[in-house]
Amino acid sequence: AWLDQNKNCGNINLDDQWWRIPLYLLCSASALGQYRFPIVHYWRGLAVQLVGYEVQYQVFKAIEDRHPDDFMDTATSNTFGAIAAVVFACGLSNVVDKLS
């Protein structure tokens, strides 16, 4: 059954959709709410998530044709996205601490 669902994947070219990032931010905001993240800090959480998502998305798009069958495109892009989000979160926390 899981393999039968494969025909539903990739039907929307997200590169052509203006709502790709707003939809991602909306989903991210709902995740922050689910974990009872304080609303006054949403801007930080959304910024970190957006950086991680955008790096992951751009790396995946850049290397997807080179690794069509081994999922290294997914593993690599997820790793780079996570690294970027952590580095950005550390930098953002340093800036916020200095301004507070």
C-alpha positions as CSV (number, residue, x, y, z in Angstrom):
1,A,0.0,0.0,0.0
2,W,2.8,2.4,0.8
3,L,4.4,2.0,-2.6
4,D,1.0,2.6,-4.3
5,Q,1.0,6.1,-2.8
6,N,4.2,7.0,-4.7
7,K,2.0,8.3,-7.6
8,N,0.8,11.1,-5.3
9,C,4.3,12.4,-4.7
10,G,5.9,15.1,-6.7
11,N,2.7,16.3,-8.4
12,I,3.3,19.9,-7.4
13,N,6.4,21.7,-8.5
14,L,7.1,23.8,-5.5
15,D,9.6,26.0,-7.4
16,D,6.6,27.4,-9.3
17,Q,4.4,28.1,-6.3
18,W,4.5,31.6,-4.7
19,W,3.0,30.1,-1.5
20,R,5.8,27.6,-0.8
21,I,7.4,29.6,2.0
22,P,4.2,31.1,3.5
23,L,2.7,27.5,3.7
24,Y,5.9,26.3,5.4
25,L,5.8,29.1,7.9
26,L,2.1,28.4,8.7
27,C,2.9,24.7,9.3
28,S,5.9,25.7,11.4
29,A,3.8,28.1,13.5
30,S,1.3,25.3,14.1
31,A,4.1,23.0,15.2
32,L,5.4,25.7,17.6
33,G,1.9,26.0,19.0
34,Q,1.6,22.3,19.4
35,Y,4.6,22.3,21.7
36,R,3.3,25.4,23.6
37,F,6.2,27.6,22.4
38,P,5.7,31.1,23.9
39,I,4.1,33.3,21.3
40,V,6.4,36.2,22.0
41,H,9.3,34.0,20.8
42,Y,7.6,32.8,17.6
43,W,9.7,35.0,15.4
44,R,12.9,33.3,16.6
45,G,11.5,29.8,16.1
46,L,10.1,30.6,12.7
47,A,13.4,32.2,11.6
48,V,15.4,29.2,12.7
49,Q,12.9,26.8,11.0
50,L,12.9,28.8,7.8
51,V,16.7,28.9,7.5
52,G,16.8,25.1,8.0
53,Y,14.0,24.5,5.5
54,E,15.4,26.8,2.8
55,V,19.0,25.4,3.1
56,Q,17.5,21.8,3.0
57,Y,15.3,22.7,0.0
58,Q,18.1,24.4,-2.0
59,V,20.7,21.7,-1.4
60,F,18.1,19.0,-2.3
61,K,17.3,20.8,-5.6
62,A,21.0,21.3,-6.4
63,I,21.9,17.6,-6.0
64,E,18.7,15.6,-6.7
65,D,19.7,14.7,-10.2
66,R,23.1,13.3,-9.2
67,H,21.5,10.8,-6.7
68,P,18.2,9.6,-8.1
69,D,18.2,6.1,-6.5
70,D,20.4,6.1,-3.3
71,F,18.6,8.8,-1.2
72,M,22.0,10.6,-0.6
73,D,20.3,13.7,-1.9
74,T,17.8,13.5,1.0
75,A,20.4,12.6,3.6
76,T,22.8,15.3,2.5
77,S,20.2,18.0,2.3
78,N,18.7,17.1,5.6
79,T,22.1,17.2,7.2
80,F,23.0,20.6,5.7
81,G,19.6,22.0,6.7
82,A,20.0,20.8,10.3
83,I,23.5,22.3,10.5
84,A,22.4,25.6,9.1
85,A,19.5,25.8,11.5
86,V,21.7,25.1,14.5
87,V,24.4,27.6,13.4
88,F,21.7,30.3,12.8
89,A,20.0,29.6,16.1
90,C,23.4,30.0,17.9
91,G,24.1,33.2,16.1
92,L,20.6,34.5,16.7
93,S,20.8,33.7,20.4
94,N,24.1,35.6,20.7
95,V,22.5,38.6,19.0
96,V,19.4,38.5,21.2
97,D,21.6,38.1,24.4
98,K,23.7,41.1,23.5
99,L,20.7,43.2,22.8
100,S,18.9,42.2,26.0
